Amino acid sequence: MPKLIRLYITHVAIGFGIAAAFVGMLLWFNVANLWHLVTHSDKGLLAVVILWFANGIVFAGVQFAIAVMRLKDDDDDGPRGGHRQHVMRREYATIPARADEDDSRAFWQNKW
């Protein structure tokens, strides 16, 4: 069996195991009176199976995503320092502008 398929099956099984523990804790701690609802209904077992399966899909997906992100390439054995890059600094051009004294005084007098 290929390594990737084995990795997938292993981590999906771990995810469904975590989901079983999660649903068991939900029932044990009686969150939202779930234990009473499950035990006093004829469809309680079906509800628990659906709750486990739905949470299993979520936890298995997260577990496999974490496993894939933790995979490591063996090609990265070289130096890890990176290359020093030059920082581009902007030099703004200054443009001289002349203002007549009469124009600026007239502008501020009209504003106030």
Secondary structure as the mmCIF struct_conf table of DSSP 4:
data_model
#
loop_
_struct_conf.conf_type_id
_struct_conf.id
_struct_conf.beg_label_comp_id
_struct_conf.beg_label_asym_id
_struct_conf.beg_label_seq_id
_struct_conf.end_label_comp_id
_struct_conf.end_label_asym_id
_struct_conf.end_label_seq_id
HELX_RH_AL_P HELX_RH_AL_P1 LYS A 3 TRP A 28
TURN_TY1_P TURN_TY1_P1 PHE A 29 ASN A 30
HELX_RH_3T_P HELX_RH_3T_P1 VAL A 31 ASN A 33
HELX_RH_AL_P HELX_RH_AL_P2 LEU A 34 THR A 39
TURN_TY1_P TURN_TY1_P2 HIS A 40 HIS A 40
BEND BEND1 SER A 41 SER A 41
TURN_TY1_P TURN_TY1_P3 ASP A 42 LYS A 43
HELX_RH_AL_P HELX_RH_AL_P3 GLY A 44 MET A 69
TURN_TY1_P TURN_TY1_P4 ARG A 70 ARG A 70
TURN_TY1_P TURN_TY1_P5 ASP A 74 ASP A 75
BEND BEND2 GLY A 78 GLY A 78
HELX_LH_PP_P HELX_LH_PP_P1 HIS A 86 MET A 88
HELX_LH_PP_P HELX_LH_PP_P2 TYR A 92 THR A 94
HELX_RH_AL_P HELX_RH_AL_P4 GLU A 101 LYS A 111
#
